[in-house]
């Protein structure tokens, strides 16, 4: 927050600046291209509390695989680097930047909750109370999460930050951590991860297949797992569900978009 909204990036500061935050954007824009400059500046102003933004000086050459105007995103937490040349694509710039900023597994915060729901993908909530639990899950599920990065939104949640969220997701008032749940936004259905089942890639895949094939019924608020209906969404609030300290829209999507499940040696949708 002490840095300017957009910092000047030079050749001798480039490497250091790339690592100043979990998510860093560096733009390469001709000083005469006022339209692109303004578009990048507006996005930076709107998202300055979450990300770090830099603008390369004119004599700093962009990466060889991009053509200005362009933006490169550095996600240090995943060691991922992606770029986007947005000539004649100004209307796509903010959408690309927000998607590029999304880590393979991201911490749920008040700032990003709504934006993640707006991606319209099933939300996978993984609750951990300690740093050790969090690190263990990140390490064991990193490969699994990366393979489903484009079809699922996987978030790590500190229940102290969202004290009402576990019960809203069918985990009860006194869950055993680590714990998890899936919110299938297309039909407002919630599937609590079975208590006591390990959060491992093989266990998750098997359980996900059971959910997909209808062997696991959604949880119903006020009832129990096994009901075919769910009343977990507060209908009186126009389709909004109150989760902890933030109120989140339920997005509309079709099924579990892009989720691949291997059945008898084949990848099934």
C-alpha positions in Angstrom: 0.0 0.0 0.0 3.0 2.3 0.4 3.8 1.9 -3.3 2.2 4.1 -6.0 -0.8 2.7 -7.7 1.5 2.2 -10.8 5.3 2.0 -10.3 7.8 2.8 -12.9 9.8 -0.3 -13.9 13.3 0.0 -15.3 15.8 -2.5 -16.5 17.7 -2.6 -13.2 14.5 -2.9 -11.1 12.6 -5.4 -13.3 13.7 -8.6 -11.6 13.2 -7.3 -8.1 9.8 -5.8 -8.9 8.5 -9.1 -10.3 8.8 -10.5 -6.8 7.4 -7.7 -4.7 3.9 -9.2 -4.3 2.0 -12.5 -4.7 0.6 -11.1 -8.0 2.4 -8.4 -10.0 1.4 -6.9 -13.4 3.9 -5.1 -15.6 2.5 -3.3 -18.7 4.4 -2.5 -21.8 2.7 0.4 -23.5 3.8 3.1 -25.9 3.7 6.5 -24.1 1.8 7.9 -27.1 -0.9 5.2 -26.7 -3.1 7.2 -24.3 -6.1 4.9 -24.6 -4.2 1.8 -23.5 -2.4 3.8 -20.8 -5.8 4.9 -19.4 -7.3 1.4 -19.5 -4.4 -0.1 -17.6 -4.4 2.8 -15.1 -8.2 2.4 -14.4 -7.8 -1.3 -13.7 -4.8 -0.7 -11.4 -6.8 1.9 -9.5 -9.7 -0.5 -9.0 -7.5 -3.3 -7.8 -4.6 -1.6 -6.0 -5.5 -3.1 -2.7 -4.9 -6.7 -4.0 -2.3 -6.5 -6.6 0.9 -4.6 -7.6 1.1 -2.8 -10.9 4.1 -1.5 -12.8 4.6 0.3 -16.1 7.8 -0.4 -18.1 9.8 2.7 -19.1 10.1 3.1 -22.9 13.6 1.7 -23.2 12.7 -1.5 -21.3 12.1 -4.2 -24.0 9.1 -6.5 -23.5 9.5 -10.3 -23.4 10.2 -11.7 -26.9 6.9 -13.5 -27.2 4.6 -10.4 -26.7 3.8 -7.3 -28.7 2.9 -4.0 -27.0 0.5 -2.9 -25.8 0.8 -5.9 -23.5 0.7 -6.9 -19.8 2.7 -9.7 -18.1 1.4 -11.3 -14.9 3.8 -12.7 -12.4 2.2 -15.1 -9.8 5.0 -15.7 -7.4 3.1 -18.0 -5.2 2.7 -20.5 -8.1 5.8 -19.4 -10.1 3.6 -18.8 -13.1 4.1 -16.1 -15.7 1.5 -15.3 -18.4 1.2 -12.4 -20.9 -1.5 -10.8 -22.9 -1.2 -8.5 -26.0 -4.3 -6.4 -26.0 -4.1 -4.4 -29.2 -7.8 -4.0 -30.3 -8.8 -6.0 -27.2 -9.2 -3.3 -24.6 -12.6 -4.7 -23.6 -10.9 -8.1 -22.7 -8.1 -6.6 -20.6 -9.6 -6.5 -17.2 -11.2 -10.0 -17.5 -7.8 -11.4 -18.6 -6.0 -9.7 -15.7 -8.4 -10.9 -13.1 -8.2 -14.5 -14.4 -4.4 -14.4 -14.7 -4.2 -13.2 -11.1 -6.0 -16.3 -9.8 -3.6 -18.8 -8.1 -4.0 -22.5 -8.5 -5.3 -22.5 -4.9 -6.1 -19.1 -3.4 -6.9 -17.9 0.1 -10.5 -16.7 0.4 -10.8 -13.1 1.5 -13.5 -10.5 1.8 -12.0 -8.7 -1.3 -11.9 -11.7 -3.6 -15.0 -13.8 -2.6 -17.5 -12.2 -4.9 -15.1 -12.1 -7.8 -14.4 -15.8 -7.5 -18.1 -16.6 -7.4 -18.5 -14.5 -10.5 -16.3 -16.9 -12.4 -19.3 -19.2 -12.5 -17.4 -22.4 -11.7 -18.1 -24.8 -8.9 -16.4 -23.5 -5.7 -14.3 -26.0 -3.7 -13.9 -24.7 -0.1 -11.0 -26.2 1.9 -11.0 -25.2 5.6 -7.8 -25.2 7.7 -7.2 -23.7 11.1 -3.4 -23.8 11.2 -0.5 -22.9 9.0 0.7 -26.5 9.2 -2.7 -27.9 7.9 -2.7 -25.3 5.1 0.8 -26.1 4.0 0.1 -29.8 4.0 -3.0 -29.4 1.8 -1.2 -27.1 -0.6 1.6 -29.6 -1.0 -0.6 -32.7 -1.4 -3.2 -31.1 -3.7 -1.0 -28.8 -5.8 -0.9 -31.1 -8.8 -4.6 -32.0 -8.5 -5.6 -28.3 -8.3 -3.4 -27.3 -11.3 -5.1 -29.9 -13.5 -8.6 -28.5 -12.6 -7.6 -24.9 -12.5 -9.7 -23.9 -15.5 -12.8 -25.7 -14.4 -13.0 -25.4 -10.6 -12.3 -22.6 -8.2 -10.4 -24.0 -5.2 -10.1 -21.8 -2.2 -8.4 -22.2 1.2 -10.5 -20.8 4.0 -9.5 -19.8 7.5 -12.7 -20.4 9.6 -11.7 -17.7 12.0 -12.1 -15.2 9.1 -15.4 -16.7 8.0 -17.0 -18.1 11.2 -20.5 -18.6 9.7 -19.3 -20.2 6.4 -18.8 -23.9 7.5 -22.3 -24.2 8.8 -23.6 -22.6 5.6 -21.8 -25.3 3.7 -23.3 -28.2 5.7 -20.3 -28.8 7.9 -22.1 -28.2 11.1 -21.4 -25.8 13.9 -18.3 -27.7 15.2 -16.5 -29.2 12.2 -13.3 -31.2 12.5 -10.5 -29.5 10.5 -9.3 -29.8 7.8 -12.7 -29.9 6.2 -14.2 -29.2 2.7 -17.3 -28.7 0.7 -18.3 -28.0 -2.9 -20.9 -25.4 -3.9 -22.3 -26.3 -7.3 -23.4 -22.8 -8.4 -25.4 -24.0 -11.4 -28.2 -25.4 -9.2 -27.4 -24.0 -5.8 -26.5 -27.5 -4.5 -23.9 -28.0 -1.7 -21.9 -31.2 -1.1 -20.0 -31.4 2.2 -16.9 -33.5 2.0 -17.4 -36.6 4.2 -16.1 -36.1 7.7 -13.0 -38.2 8.4 -12.2 -38.8 4.7 -8.6 -37.7 3.9 -8.2 -34.7 1.6 -6.0 -36.5 -0.9 -6.1 -36.4 -4.7 -7.3 -40.0 -5.0 -10.0 -39.6 -2.3 -11.2 -36.3 -3.8 -11.4 -37.8 -7.3 -13.4 -40.8 -6.1 -15.8 -38.7 -4.1 -16.1 -36.2 -7.1 -17.1 -39.1 -9.3 -19.7 -40.3 -6.8 -21.2 -36.7 -6.7 -21.1 -36.5 -10.5 -22.9 -39.8 -10.9 -25.6 -39.0 -8.4 -24.5 -41.4 -5.6 -24.0 -38.4 -3.3 -27.1 -36.3 -2.6 -26.8 -32.6 -1.8 -27.0 -31.3 1.7 -30.2 -29.5 2.7 -30.2 -26.7 5.3 -32.2 -27.8 8.3 -32.0 -31.4 7.1 -29.2 -33.7 6.3 -27.0 -35.0 3.5 -29.0 -37.3 1.3 -31.8 -35.0 0.3 -32.3 -34.3 -3.4 -33.2 -30.7 -2.7 -31.3 -27.9 -1.0 -32.6 -24.9 0.9 -29.1 -23.6 1.7 -29.7 -20.4 -0.3 -31.6 -17.6 1.3 -34.4 -17.2 -1.2 -35.7 -14.1 0.5 -32.5 -12.2 -0.4 -33.0 -12.7 -4.2 -30.7 -15.7 -4.6 -27.9 -14.4 -2.3 -26.2 -16.6 0.3 -24.8 -15.1 3.4 -21.3 -16.5 3.9 -19.5 -15.2 7.0 -18.9 -11.5 6.7 -19.6 -11.2 3.0 -22.8 -11.6 1.0 -22.2 -13.4 -2.2 -24.3 -13.8 -5.4 -25.1 -17.3 -6.6 -23.9 -17.4 -10.2 -25.6 -19.2 -13.1 -23.6 -21.9 -14.9 -24.1 -25.2 -16.6 -23.2 -28.2 -14.5 -19.6 -28.7 -13.6 -17.9 -26.9 -16.6 -14.9 -28.7 -17.9 -14.5 -31.2 -15.1 -12.8 -34.3 -16.4 -13.5 -37.6 -14.7 -11.8 -40.7 -15.8 -14.2 -43.6 -16.3 -13.0 -47.0 -17.6 -9.9 -45.3 -19.1 -11.7 -42.5 -20.8 -12.0 -38.8 -19.9 -15.7 -38.1 -19.4 -17.3 -34.6 -19.0 
